[in-house]
Amino acid sequence: MLAQAATAKRRAPASPAQPSAAPIPAGAKVTQLKGPAATLATYMEQSLTIPTATSFRTLPVNVLEARRSELNASIKAAGRPEKISFTHVIAYALVRAAEEMPAIAASFRRDENGLPLRVESGVHLGLAVDTERKDGTRFLVVPVIKAAGRSTSRISARRTKISW
């Protein structure tokens, strides 16, 4: 009886006031989490109620700058007008890392019974772009590159209002 109560408690969502999750994308790999992974997911859910802090670090980017310069020189030598930015190089590195370690691109949700699930729907890259309207108001446009590791990736944009 005690084991049943503990199991029921584990299966219950950590916070009933959480917004409903978006539907699982077609073709996504869904795996039920069990044992320590399920317990960790519950603790991670609980940690969402704890205030967070952000810290900033200054890092030397000599190697990054050198590689960007090499790429831009090659593009210029080919007679093309494009230029590679730091954002391009960092985005490429993020996608490669997510492809090599797919667990970092997985998401978490609970099923209708409250059981924890890991959802792997591929590597999608979104970059927030701050823009300004003619009237001076600001908003974010988030172009999303679906299946970013493939050469046939599609880009979609999602607009998000911000204010400051």
DSSP file (Angstrom, degrees, kcal/mol; ACC not computed):
  #  RESIDUE AA STRUCTURE BP1 BP2  ACC     N-H-->O    O-->H-N    N-H-->O    O-->H-N    TCO  KAPPA ALPHA  PHI   PSI    X-CA   Y-CA   Z-CA
    1    1 A M     >        0   0    0      0, 0.0     4,-1.8     0, 0.0     5,-0.2   0.000 360.0 360.0 360.0 -43.5    0.0    0.0    0.0
    2    2 A L  H  >  +     0   0    0      1,-0.2     4,-2.1     2,-0.2     5,-0.1   0.881 360.0  53.0 -63.8 -38.4    2.8    2.4    0.9
    3    3 A A  H  > S+     0   0    0      1,-0.2     4,-2.3     2,-0.2    -1,-0.2   0.878 106.9  52.6 -64.6 -38.1    4.6    1.6   -2.4
    4    4 A Q  H  > S+     0   0    0      2,-0.2     4,-2.5     1,-0.2    -1,-0.2   0.900 109.2  49.1 -64.8 -40.2    1.4    2.4   -4.4
    5    5 A A  H  X S+     0   0    0     -4,-1.8     4,-2.3     2,-0.2    -2,-0.2   0.901 111.4  49.1 -65.4 -41.3    1.1    5.8   -2.7
    6    6 A A  H  X S+     0   0    0     -4,-2.1     4,-2.1     2,-0.2    -2,-0.2   0.901 112.1  48.7 -65.2 -40.3    4.8    6.5   -3.4
    7    7 A T  H  X S+     0   0    0     -4,-2.3     4,-2.0     2,-0.2    -2,-0.2   0.915 111.4  49.4 -65.5 -43.2    4.3    5.5   -7.1
    8    8 A A  H  X S+     0   0    0     -4,-2.5     4,-1.0     1,-0.2    -2,-0.2   0.895 111.0  50.0 -62.7 -39.9    1.2    7.7   -7.4
    9    9 A K  H  < S+     0   0    0     -4,-2.3     3,-0.4     1,-0.2    -1,-0.2   0.900 110.0  50.7 -65.6 -40.2    3.0   10.6   -5.9
   10   10 A R  H  < S+     0   0    0     -4,-2.1    -1,-0.2     1,-0.2    -2,-0.2   0.858 109.4  51.3 -65.0 -35.3    5.9   10.2   -8.3
   11   11 A R  H  < S+     0   0    0     -4,-2.0    -1,-0.2    -5,-0.1    -2,-0.2   0.701  89.2  97.0 -77.7 -19.2    3.6   10.1  -11.3
   12   12 A A  S  < S-     0   0    0     -4,-1.0   102,-0.1    -3,-0.4   101,-0.0  -0.473  87.3-103.9 -72.6 139.4    1.8   13.3  -10.3
   13   13 A P        -     0   0    0      0, 0.0    -1,-0.1     0, 0.0    -2,-0.1  -0.304  25.2-125.0 -60.0 147.5    3.0   16.4  -12.1
   14   14 A A  S    S+     0   0    0      1,-0.2    -2,-0.1    -4,-0.1    -3,-0.0   0.834  97.8  23.3 -65.1 -33.0    5.2   18.6   -9.8
   15   15 A S    >   -     0   0    0      1,-0.1     3,-1.5     0, 0.0    -1,-0.2  -0.939  61.5-161.6-138.9 113.8    3.0   21.7  -10.4
   16   16 A P  T 3  S+     0   0    0      0, 0.0    -1,-0.1     0, 0.0    -2,-0.1   0.691  90.5  66.0 -67.9 -16.5   -0.7   21.4  -11.5
   17   17 A A  T 3  S+     0   0    0      2,-0.0     0, 0.0     0, 0.0     0, 0.0   0.361  73.3 123.2 -86.7   6.5   -0.6   25.0  -12.6
   18   18 A Q    <   -     0   0    0     -3,-1.5     3,-0.1     1,-0.1     2,-0.0  -0.390  69.9-107.4 -67.9 144.2    1.9   24.3  -15.4
   19   19 A P        -     0   0    0      0, 0.0    -1,-0.1     0, 0.0     2,-0.1  -0.350  42.6 -94.3 -67.4 153.5    0.7   25.3  -19.0
   20   20 A S        -     0   0    0      1,-0.1     2,-0.1    -2,-0.0     0, 0.0  -0.422  44.5-113.9 -69.4 144.9   -0.2   22.4  -21.2
   21   21 A A        -     0   0    0     89,-0.1     3,-0.1     1,-0.1    -1,-0.1  -0.410  30.8-100.3 -78.6 153.2    2.6   21.3  -23.5
   22   22 A A        -     0   0    0      1,-0.1    -1,-0.1    -2,-0.1     0, 0.0  -0.312  54.7 -82.8 -64.6 155.8    2.6   21.7  -27.2
   23   23 A P        -     0   0    0      0, 0.0    -1,-0.1     0, 0.0     3,-0.1  -0.254  50.9 -98.7 -60.9 150.7    1.6   18.5  -29.2
   24   24 A I        -     0   0    0     -3,-0.1     3,-0.1     1,-0.1     6,-0.0  -0.557  45.7-112.6 -70.4 128.2    4.4   16.0  -29.8
   25   25 A P    >   -     0   0    0      0, 0.0     3,-1.8     0, 0.0    -1,-0.1  -0.256  35.4 -95.9 -62.6 148.3    5.7   16.6  -33.3
   26   26 A A  T 3  S+     0   0    0      1,-0.3     3,-0.1    -3,-0.1     0, 0.0  -0.393 111.3  22.9 -61.4 138.7    5.2   13.8  -35.9
   27   27 A G  T 3  S+     0   0    0      1,-0.3    -1,-0.3    -3,-0.1     2,-0.1   0.428  88.1 142.0  84.2  -1.1    8.2   11.5  -36.1
   28   28 A A    <   -     0   0    0     -3,-1.8     2,-0.6    93,-0.1    -1,-0.3  -0.471  53.8-123.8 -73.3 144.3    9.5   12.4  -32.7
   29   29 A K  E     -A  120   0A   0     91,-2.8    91,-2.9    -2,-0.1     2,-0.5  -0.808  28.6-165.2 -88.5 121.3   11.0    9.6  -30.7
   30   30 A V  E     -A  119   0A   0     -2,-0.6     2,-0.4    89,-0.2    89,-0.2  -0.939   8.3-179.3-114.0 126.4    9.2    9.3  -27.3
   31   31 A T  E     -A  118   0A   0     87,-2.5    87,-3.2    -2,-0.5     2,-0.3  -0.988  26.5-127.4-127.1 129.1   10.7    7.3  -24.5
   32   32 A Q  E     -A  117   0A   0     -2,-0.4     2,-0.3    85,-0.2    85,-0.3  -0.595  27.3-131.7 -73.5 131.7    9.1    6.8  -21.0
   33   33 A L        +     0   0    0     83,-2.5     2,-0.3    -2,-0.3    -1,-0.0  -0.678  31.1 178.7 -85.1 137.7   11.6    7.7  -18.3
   34   34 A K    >>  -     0   0    0     -2,-0.3     3,-1.2    81,-0.1     4,-0.5  -0.910  41.5  -5.5-134.5 161.3   12.0    5.2  -15.5
   35   35 A G  H 3> S-     0   0    0     -2,-0.3     4,-2.0     1,-0.3     3,-0.4  -0.244 127.0  -1.0  61.3-135.8   14.1    4.8  -12.3
   36   36 A P  H 3> S+     0   0    0      0, 0.0     4,-2.7     0, 0.0    -1,-0.3   0.835 133.0  56.7 -59.6 -34.8   16.7    7.4  -11.6
   37   37 A A  H <> S+     0   0    0     -3,-1.2     4,-2.1     2,-0.2    -2,-0.2   0.902 108.2  47.3 -64.8 -39.8   16.0    9.3  -14.8
   38   38 A A  H  X S+     0   0    0     -4,-0.5     4,-1.9    -3,-0.4    -1,-0.2   0.896 112.7  49.3 -66.4 -40.7   12.3    9.7  -13.8
   39   39 A T  H  X S+     0   0    0     -4,-2.0     4,-2.2     2,-0.2    -2,-0.2   0.918 110.4  50.6 -64.0 -43.3   13.3   10.9  -10.3
   40   40 A L  H  X S+     0   0    0     -4,-2.7     4,-2.6     1,-0.2    -2,-0.2   0.902 107.7  53.7 -61.3 -41.4   15.8   13.4  -11.8
   41   41 A A  H  X S+     0   0    0     -4,-2.1     4,-2.2     1,-0.2    -1,-0.2   0.901 108.1  50.3 -60.5 -40.8   13.0   14.7  -14.1
   42   42 A T  H  X S+     0   0    0     -4,-1.9     4,-2.2     2,-0.2    -1,-0.2   0.922 111.5  47.5 -63.6 -44.4   10.8   15.3  -11.1
   43   43 A Y  H  X S+     0   0    0     -4,-2.2     4,-1.8     1,-0.2    -2,-0.2   0.888 110.4  52.5 -64.5 -38.2   13.6   17.1   -9.2
   44   44 A M  H  X S+     0   0    0     -4,-2.6     4,-0.6     2,-0.2    -1,-0.2   0.897 108.3  51.0 -64.9 -39.3   14.2   19.2  -12.3
   45   45 A E  H >< S+     0   0    0     -4,-2.2     3,-1.2     1,-0.2     4,-0.3   0.927 109.8  50.0 -60.5 -44.9   10.5   20.2  -12.5
   46   46 A Q  H >< S+     0   0    0     -4,-2.2     3,-1.6     1,-0.3    -1,-0.2   0.839 101.7  62.9 -63.1 -32.7   10.6   21.2   -8.9
   47   47 A S  H >< S+     0   0    0     -4,-1.8     3,-1.6     1,-0.3    -1,-0.3   0.691  84.5  76.7 -68.7 -16.7   13.7   23.3   -9.5
   48   48 A L  T << S+     0   0    0     -3,-1.2    -1,-0.3    -4,-0.6    -2,-0.2   0.714  89.3  57.8 -65.3 -18.7   11.7   25.5  -11.9
   49   49 A T  T <  S+     0   0    0     -3,-1.6    -1,-0.3    -4,-0.3    -2,-0.2   0.511  88.5  91.6 -88.0  -4.6   10.1   27.1   -8.8
   50   50 A I  S <  S-     0   0    0     -3,-1.6    -3,-0.0    -4,-0.2     0, 0.0  -0.763  87.0-110.1 -92.7 132.3   13.5   28.2   -7.5
   51   51 A P        -     0   0    0      0, 0.0     2,-0.3     0, 0.0    -2,-0.1  -0.277  36.2-145.4 -58.2 145.2   14.8   31.7   -8.5
   52   52 A T        -     0   0    0     -4,-0.1     2,-0.3     2,-0.0    -4,-0.0  -0.739   5.9-147.8-112.6 161.9   17.7   31.6  -10.9
   53   53 A A        -     0   0    0     -2,-0.3     2,-0.4     2,-0.0     0, 0.0  -0.936   7.3-145.9-126.0 151.1   20.7   33.8  -11.3
   54   54 A T        -     0   0    0     -2,-0.3     2,-0.3     2,-0.0    -2,-0.0  -0.942  13.2-171.0-117.2 138.0   22.6   34.7  -14.5
   55   55 A S        -     0   0    0     -2,-0.4     2,-0.4     2,-0.0    -2,-0.0  -0.935  10.8-144.3-125.7 154.4   26.4   35.2  -14.7
   56   56 A F        -     0   0    0     -2,-0.3     2,-0.4     2,-0.0    -2,-0.0  -0.901  11.0-164.3-118.0 145.6   28.5   36.6  -17.5
   57   57 A R        -     0   0    0     -2,-0.4     2,-0.6     2,-0.0    -2,-0.0  -0.959  15.1-139.0-127.8 146.7   32.0   35.5  -18.5
   58   58 A T        -     0   0    0     -2,-0.4    -2,-0.0     2,-0.0     0, 0.0  -0.932  28.3-177.5-104.2 124.3   34.5   37.2  -20.8
   59   59 A L        -     0   0    0     -2,-0.6     2,-0.2     2,-0.0    -2,-0.0  -0.941  29.8-114.5-123.9 142.7   36.3   34.6  -22.9
   60   60 A P        -     0   0    0      0, 0.0     3,-0.1     0, 0.0     4,-0.1  -0.554  24.6-170.2 -71.9 139.4   39.1   35.1  -25.4
   61   61 A V     >  +     0   0    0     -2,-0.2     4,-3.0     1,-0.1     5,-0.2  -0.110  39.5 129.8-123.0  35.8   37.9   34.2  -28.9
   62   62 A N  H  > S+     0   0    0      1,-0.2     4,-2.5     2,-0.2     5,-0.2   0.918  77.9  44.7 -56.9 -47.4   41.3   34.2  -30.8
   63   63 A V  H  > S+     0   0    0      2,-0.2     4,-2.5     1,-0.2    -1,-0.2   0.909 114.1  49.9 -66.4 -41.8   40.7   30.8  -32.4
   64   64 A L  H  > S+     0   0    0      2,-0.2     4,-2.4     1,-0.2    -2,-0.2   0.923 112.3  47.4 -61.4 -45.1   37.1   31.7  -33.3
   65   65 A E  H  X S+     0   0    0     -4,-3.0     4,-2.4     2,-0.2    -2,-0.2   0.899 111.6  50.9 -63.3 -42.0   38.2   35.0  -34.9
   66   66 A A  H  X S+     0   0    0     -4,-2.5     4,-2.2    -5,-0.2    -2,-0.2   0.921 112.1  46.2 -63.6 -43.9   41.0   33.3  -36.8
   67   67 A R  H  X S+     0   0    0     -4,-2.5     4,-2.5     2,-0.2    -2,-0.2   0.904 111.8  51.2 -66.4 -40.6   38.6   30.7  -38.2
   68   68 A R  H  X S+     0   0    0     -4,-2.4     4,-2.5     1,-0.2    16,-0.2   0.910 109.9  50.2 -61.9 -42.2   36.0   33.3  -39.1
   69   69 A S  H  X S+     0   0    0     -4,-2.4     4,-2.3     2,-0.2    -2,-0.2   0.901 110.0  50.4 -62.8 -42.0   38.7   35.3  -40.9
   70   70 A E  H  X S+     0   0    0     -4,-2.2     4,-2.2     2,-0.2    -2,-0.2   0.929 111.6  47.8 -60.7 -46.1   39.8   32.2  -42.9
   71   71 A L  H  X S+     0   0    0     -4,-2.5     4,-2.2     1,-0.2    -2,-0.2   0.918 112.4  48.5 -62.6 -43.8   36.2   31.5  -43.9
   72   72 A N  H  X S+     0   0    0     -4,-2.5     4,-2.5     1,-0.2    -1,-0.2   0.877 110.1  52.1 -65.2 -37.5   35.6   35.1  -45.0
   73   73 A A  H  X S+     0   0    0     -4,-2.3     4,-2.5     2,-0.2    -1,-0.2   0.902 110.2  49.1 -64.1 -40.6   38.8   35.1  -47.0
   74   74 A S  H  X S+     0   0    0     -4,-2.2     4,-1.3     2,-0.2    -2,-0.2   0.896 111.9  48.1 -65.3 -40.5   37.7   31.9  -48.8
   75   75 A I  H  <>S+     0   0    0     -4,-2.2     5,-2.1     2,-0.2    -2,-0.2   0.918 113.0  47.8 -66.0 -43.3   34.3   33.3  -49.6
   76   76 A K  H ><5S+     0   0    0     -4,-2.5     3,-1.8     1,-0.2    -2,-0.2   0.908 109.0  53.8 -64.4 -41.5   35.8   36.6  -50.9
   77   77 A A  H 3<5S+     0   0    0     -4,-2.5    -1,-0.2     1,-0.3    -2,-0.2   0.794 104.3  56.5 -62.7 -28.0   38.4   34.6  -53.0
   78   78 A A  T 3<5S-     0   0    0     -4,-1.3    -1,-0.3    -5,-0.2    -2,-0.2   0.463 119.6-113.8 -82.2  -0.6   35.4   32.7  -54.6
   79   79 A G  T < 5S+     0   0    0     -3,-1.8    -3,-0.2     1,-0.3    -2,-0.1   0.717  70.1 138.7  78.2  21.2   34.0   36.1  -55.6
   80   80 A R      < -     0   0    0     -5,-2.1    -1,-0.3     1,-0.1    -2,-0.1  -0.761  50.3-144.7-100.9 147.2   30.9   35.9  -53.3
   81   81 A P        +     0   0    0      0, 0.0    -1,-0.1     0, 0.0    -5,-0.1   0.591  63.0 109.4 -86.6 -10.2   29.7   38.9  -51.3
   82   82 A E        -     0   0    0     -7,-0.1     2,-0.4     1,-0.0    -2,-0.1  -0.177  50.9-155.7 -66.8 158.5   28.5   37.0  -48.2
   83   83 A K        -     0   0    0     -8,-0.1     2,-0.5    -7,-0.0   -11,-0.0  -0.985  13.2-128.2-133.9 147.7   30.3   37.3  -44.9
   84   84 A I        -     0   0    0     -2,-0.4     2,-0.2   -16,-0.2   -12,-0.1  -0.814  26.2-161.8 -94.7 130.3   30.5   34.9  -41.9
   85   85 A S     >  -     0   0    0     -2,-0.5     4,-1.7     1,-0.1     5,-0.1  -0.546  35.4-105.1-101.9 171.9   29.6   36.4  -38.5
   86   86 A F  H  > S+     0   0    0      1,-0.2     4,-2.8     2,-0.2     5,-0.3   0.885 122.3  58.9 -61.1 -37.5   30.4   35.1  -35.0
   87   87 A T  H  > S+     0   0    0      1,-0.2     4,-2.8     2,-0.2     5,-0.2   0.904 103.2  51.7 -59.6 -42.1   26.7   34.1  -34.8
   88   88 A H  H  > S+     0   0    0      2,-0.2     4,-2.3     1,-0.2    -1,-0.2   0.941 112.6  44.5 -58.4 -48.3   27.1   31.9  -37.9
   89   89 A V  H  X S+     0   0    0     -4,-1.7     4,-2.1     2,-0.2    -2,-0.2   0.909 115.8  46.3 -66.5 -42.9   30.1   30.1  -36.4
   90   90 A I  H  X S+     0   0    0     -4,-2.8     4,-2.4     2,-0.2    -1,-0.2   0.910 112.2  50.7 -67.4 -41.8   28.6   29.7  -32.9
   91   91 A A  H  X S+     0   0    0     -4,-2.8     4,-2.3    -5,-0.3    -2,-0.2   0.915 110.3  50.4 -61.4 -42.8   25.2   28.5  -34.4
   92   92 A Y  H  X S+     0   0    0     -4,-2.3     4,-2.4    -5,-0.2    -1,-0.2   0.919 110.6  49.2 -60.5 -44.0   27.0   25.9  -36.5
   93   93 A A  H  X S+     0   0    0     -4,-2.1     4,-2.5     1,-0.2    -2,-0.2   0.896 110.0  51.7 -63.9 -40.2   29.0   24.7  -33.4
   94   94 A L  H  X S+     0   0    0     -4,-2.4     4,-2.4     2,-0.2    -1,-0.2   0.918 110.8  47.4 -62.8 -43.6   25.7   24.4  -31.4
   95   95 A V  H  X S+     0   0    0     -4,-2.3     4,-2.0     2,-0.2    -2,-0.2   0.925 112.4  49.2 -64.7 -44.0   24.0   22.3  -34.1
   96   96 A R  H  X S+     0   0    0     -4,-2.4     4,-2.2     1,-0.2    -2,-0.2   0.914 111.6  49.4 -61.2 -42.7   27.0   20.0  -34.5
   97   97 A A  H  X S+     0   0    0     -4,-2.5     4,-2.0     1,-0.2    -1,-0.2   0.908 110.5  50.2 -63.4 -42.1   27.2   19.5  -30.7
   98   98 A A  H  < S+     0   0    0     -4,-2.4     7,-0.3     1,-0.2    -1,-0.2   0.837 110.9  49.7 -67.1 -32.2   23.5   18.7  -30.5
   99   99 A E  H  < S+     0   0    0     -4,-2.0    -1,-0.2     1,-0.2    -2,-0.2   0.884 113.1  45.8 -71.7 -37.9   23.9   16.2  -33.3
  100  100 A E  H  < S+     0   0    0     -4,-2.2    -2,-0.2     1,-0.3    -1,-0.2   0.793 126.1  30.9 -74.6 -27.9   26.8   14.5  -31.6
  101  101 A M  S >< S+     0   0    0     -4,-2.0     3,-2.1    -5,-0.2     4,-0.3  -0.671  70.9 177.9-129.4  76.4   25.0   14.5  -28.2
  102  102 A P  G >  S+     0   0    0      0, 0.0     3,-1.5     0, 0.0     4,-0.4   0.699  70.7  75.6 -57.9 -21.2   21.3   14.2  -29.0
  103  103 A A  G >  S+     0   0    0      1,-0.3     3,-0.9     2,-0.2    -5,-0.1   0.810  88.3  59.7 -61.8 -28.1   20.3   14.1  -25.4
  104  104 A I  G <  S+     0   0    0     -3,-2.1    -1,-0.3     1,-0.2    -6,-0.1   0.666 104.5  50.0 -75.9 -13.1   20.9   17.8  -25.1
  105  105 A A  G <  S+     0   0    0     -3,-1.5    16,-0.4    -4,-0.3    -1,-0.2   0.409  90.0 105.5-100.7   0.6   18.3   18.5  -27.8
  106  106 A A    <   -     0   0    0     -3,-0.9     2,-0.2    -4,-0.4    14,-0.2  -0.453  56.5-150.7 -79.3 153.4   15.6   16.3  -26.1
  107  107 A S  E     -B  119   0A   0     12,-2.9    12,-2.8    -2,-0.1     2,-0.4  -0.726   6.7-132.0-117.6 172.8   12.7   17.8  -24.2
  108  108 A F  E     +B  118   0A   0     -2,-0.2     2,-0.3    10,-0.2    10,-0.2  -0.940  30.6 148.8-127.1 144.1   10.7   16.5  -21.3
  109  109 A R  E     -B  117   0A   0      8,-1.9     8,-3.3    -2,-0.4     2,-0.4  -0.960  38.1-112.9-158.7 172.5    6.9   16.3  -20.7
  110  110 A R  E     -B  116   0A   0     -2,-0.3   -89,-0.1     6,-0.2   -99,-0.0  -0.888  27.3-129.1-111.7 145.8    4.4   14.1  -18.8
  111  111 A D    >   -     0   0    0      4,-2.5     3,-2.2    -2,-0.4    -1,-0.1  -0.172  44.2 -81.9 -81.0-176.4    1.9   11.9  -20.5
  112  112 A E  T 3  S+     0   0    0      1,-0.3    -1,-0.1     2,-0.1    -2,-0.0   0.701 132.6  51.7 -62.9 -19.1   -1.9   12.0  -19.6
  113  113 A N  T 3  S-     0   0    0      2,-0.1    -1,-0.3  -101,-0.0  -102,-0.0   0.373 120.7-106.7 -96.1   2.8   -1.1    9.7  -16.6
  114  114 A G  S <  S+     0   0    0     -3,-2.2    -2,-0.1     1,-0.3    -5,-0.0   0.530  71.0 145.4  85.3   5.9    1.6   11.9  -15.3
  115  115 A L        -     0   0    0      1,-0.1    -4,-2.5  -102,-0.0    -1,-0.3  -0.586  53.9-111.7 -77.8 138.3    4.4    9.6  -16.3
  116  116 A P  E     - B   0 110A   0      0, 0.0   -83,-2.5     0, 0.0     2,-0.3  -0.476  36.5-171.1 -74.4 139.3    7.6   11.4  -17.4
  117  117 A L  E     -AB  32 109A   0     -8,-3.3    -8,-1.9   -85,-0.3     2,-0.5  -0.962  19.4-142.4-128.7 145.1    8.6   11.1  -21.1
  118  118 A R  E     -AB  31 108A   0    -87,-3.2   -87,-2.5    -2,-0.3     2,-0.5  -0.935  19.8-160.0-102.8 130.6   11.7   12.2  -23.1
  119  119 A V  E     -AB  30 107A   0    -12,-2.8   -12,-2.9    -2,-0.5     2,-0.6  -0.956   9.0-172.3-116.0 122.4   10.8   13.6  -26.5
  120  120 A E  E     +A   29   0A   0    -91,-2.9   -91,-2.8    -2,-0.5   -14,-0.1  -0.917  17.5 158.9-114.3 103.5   13.5   13.7  -29.2
  121  121 A S        -     0   0    0     -2,-0.6    26,-0.2     1,-0.4     2,-0.1   0.203  55.6 -95.1-112.0  15.7   12.2   15.6  -32.2
  122  122 A G        -     0   0    0    -20,-0.1     2,-0.6   -93,-0.1    -1,-0.4  -0.436  54.4 -50.2 103.2-177.9   15.5   16.5  -33.9
  123  123 A V        +     0   0    0     -2,-0.1    25,-2.5    -3,-0.1    26,-0.4  -0.878  54.2 173.8-103.0 116.2   17.8   19.5  -33.8
  124  124 A H        -     0   0    0     -2,-0.6     2,-0.5    23,-0.2    22,-0.2  -0.985  15.9-153.0-123.4 132.5   16.0   22.8  -34.4
  125  125 A L  E     -C  145   0B   0     20,-2.0    20,-3.4    -2,-0.4     2,-0.4  -0.921  11.6-176.7-113.9 122.7   17.9   26.1  -34.1
  126  126 A G  E     -C  144   0B   0     -2,-0.5     2,-0.5    18,-0.3    18,-0.2  -0.962   4.5-168.9-117.3 134.9   16.1   29.4  -33.2
  127  127 A L        -     0   0    0     16,-1.7     2,-0.3    -2,-0.4    14,-0.1  -0.981  19.2-134.8-123.6 120.6   17.9   32.7  -33.0
  128  128 A A        -     0   0    0     -2,-0.5     2,-0.5    14,-0.2    14,-0.2  -0.577  19.3-164.6 -76.8 131.7   16.1   35.7  -31.5
  129  129 A V  E     -D  141   0B   0     12,-2.5    12,-2.3    -2,-0.3     2,-0.5  -0.973  13.2-139.9-121.2 119.1   16.5   38.9  -33.5
  130  130 A D  E     +D  140   0B   0     -2,-0.5     2,-0.3    10,-0.2    10,-0.2  -0.651  30.6 176.9 -78.4 124.6   15.6   42.3  -31.9
  131  131 A T  E     -D  139   0B   0      8,-2.8     8,-2.0    -2,-0.5     2,-0.4  -0.876  21.2-141.1-128.7 162.1   13.8   44.5  -34.4
  132  132 A E  E     -D  138   0B   0     -2,-0.3     6,-0.2     6,-0.2     2,-0.1  -0.982  12.3-140.3-127.1 133.1   12.2   47.9  -34.3
  133  133 A R    >   -     0   0    0      4,-3.0     3,-1.8    -2,-0.4     6,-0.0  -0.345  34.9-101.4 -80.3 169.1    9.0   49.0  -36.0
  134  134 A K  T 3  S+     0   0    0      1,-0.3    -1,-0.1     2,-0.1    -2,-0.0   0.813 123.2  57.8 -61.1 -30.2    8.6   52.4  -37.7
  135  135 A D  T 3  S-     0   0    0      2,-0.1    -1,-0.3     1,-0.1     3,-0.1   0.438 121.1-107.5 -82.2   2.5    6.7   53.7  -34.6
  136  136 A G  S <  S+     0   0    0     -3,-1.8    -2,-0.1     1,-0.3     2,-0.1   0.300  75.3 134.2  93.1  -9.7    9.7   52.8  -32.4
  137  137 A T        -     0   0    0     -5,-0.1    -4,-3.0     1,-0.0     2,-0.3  -0.423  46.0-138.7 -72.6 152.5    8.2   49.8  -30.6
  138  138 A R  E     +D  132   0B   0     24,-0.3    24,-0.8    -6,-0.2     2,-0.3  -0.820  26.1 164.5-114.1 150.9   10.5   46.8  -30.4
  139  139 A F  E     -DE 131 161B   0     -8,-2.0    -8,-2.8    -2,-0.3     2,-0.4  -0.973  31.4-113.1-154.7 165.5    9.8   43.1  -30.8
  140  140 A L  E     -DE 130 160B   0     20,-2.9    20,-2.9    -2,-0.3     2,-0.5  -0.854  16.0-162.9-105.1 139.2   11.6   39.8  -31.4
  141  141 A V  E     -DE 129 159B   0    -12,-2.3   -12,-2.5    -2,-0.4    18,-0.2  -0.987   8.4-162.0-113.4 130.7   11.5   37.7  -34.5
  142  142 A V  E     - E   0 158B   0     16,-2.9    16,-1.3    -2,-0.5     2,-0.3  -0.826   1.6-161.4-117.3  92.2   12.7   34.2  -33.9
  143  143 A P  E     - E   0 157B   0      0, 0.0   -16,-1.7     0, 0.0     2,-0.5  -0.564  12.3-156.3 -68.5 133.7   13.7   32.4  -37.2
  144  144 A V  E     -CE 126 156B   0     12,-4.4    12,-2.5    -2,-0.3     2,-0.9  -0.959   9.2-151.9-117.1 124.7   13.7   28.7  -36.5
  145  145 A I  E >   -CE 125 155B   0    -20,-3.4   -20,-2.0    -2,-0.5     3,-0.7  -0.845  20.0-147.0 -95.1 106.1   15.8   26.4  -38.7
  146  146 A K  E 3  S+ E   0 154B   0      8,-2.9     8,-0.6    -2,-0.9   -22,-0.2  -0.482  80.0   5.5 -73.3 142.5   13.9   23.0  -38.5
  147  147 A A  T >  S-     0   0    0    -26,-0.2     3,-2.3    -2,-0.2    -1,-0.3   0.941  81.9-173.4  48.0  56.1   16.2   20.0  -38.7
  148  148 A A  T <  S+     0   0    0    -25,-2.5     5,-0.1    -3,-0.7   -24,-0.1   0.680  72.1  62.8 -59.0 -22.4   19.2   22.3  -38.6
  149  149 A G  T 3  S+     0   0    0    -26,-0.4     2,-0.3   -54,-0.1    -1,-0.3   0.586  91.3  79.7 -80.6  -8.8   21.7   19.5  -39.3
  150  150 A R  S X  S-     0   0    0     -3,-2.3     3,-1.0    -4,-0.2     0, 0.0  -0.712  79.8-131.4-100.0 150.9   20.3   18.7  -42.7
  151  151 A S  T 3  S+     0   0    0     -2,-0.3    -1,-0.1     1,-0.3    -3,-0.1   0.659 105.9  61.3 -72.4 -14.6   21.0   20.6  -45.9
  152  152 A T  T 3  S+     0   0    0     -5,-0.1    -1,-0.3     2,-0.0    -4,-0.1  -0.004  76.3 151.1-100.7  29.2   17.3   20.7  -46.6
  153  153 A S    <   -     0   0    0     -3,-1.0     2,-0.3    -5,-0.1    -6,-0.2  -0.264  36.8-140.9 -63.1 145.8   16.3   22.7  -43.5
  154  154 A R  E     -E  146   0B   0     -8,-0.6    -8,-2.9     2,-0.0     2,-0.5  -0.831   8.2-142.7-104.8 146.6   13.3   24.9  -43.5
  155  155 A I  E     +E  145   0B   0     -2,-0.3     2,-0.3   -10,-0.2   -10,-0.2  -0.941  20.6 176.6-111.4 129.0   13.2   28.3  -41.8
  156  156 A S  E     -E  144   0B   0    -12,-2.5   -12,-4.4    -2,-0.5     2,-0.4  -0.921  18.3-140.1-123.5 155.0   10.1   29.5  -40.1
  157  157 A A  E     -E  143   0B   0     -2,-0.3     2,-0.4   -14,-0.3   -31,-0.0  -0.942  11.0-168.5-119.9 138.8    9.7   32.7  -38.1
  158  158 A R  E     -E  142   0B   0    -16,-1.3   -16,-2.9    -2,-0.4     2,-0.4  -0.993  15.5-143.8-123.2 128.0    7.8   33.2  -34.9
  159  159 A R  E     -E  141   0B   0     -2,-0.4     2,-0.4   -18,-0.2   -18,-0.2  -0.769  15.5-173.8 -95.5 136.5    7.2   36.8  -33.6
  160  160 A T  E     -E  140   0B   0    -20,-2.9   -20,-2.9    -2,-0.4     2,-0.2  -0.993  20.4-132.2-129.2 124.6    7.3   37.5  -29.9
  161  161 A K  E     +E  139   0B   0     -2,-0.4     2,-0.3   -22,-0.2   -22,-0.2  -0.548  28.6 177.5 -75.7 138.6    6.3   40.9  -28.5
  162  162 A I        -     0   0    0    -24,-0.8     2,-0.4    -2,-0.2   -24,-0.3  -0.930  11.3-155.7-131.7 160.2    8.7   42.4  -26.0
  163  163 A S              0   0    0     -2,-0.3   -24,-0.1     1,-0.1   -26,-0.0  -1.000 360.0 360.0-138.6 141.9    8.6   45.7  -24.2
  164  164 A W              0   0    0     -2,-0.4    -1,-0.1   -26,-0.0   -27,-0.0   0.244 360.0 360.0-158.4 360.0   11.2   47.9  -22.6
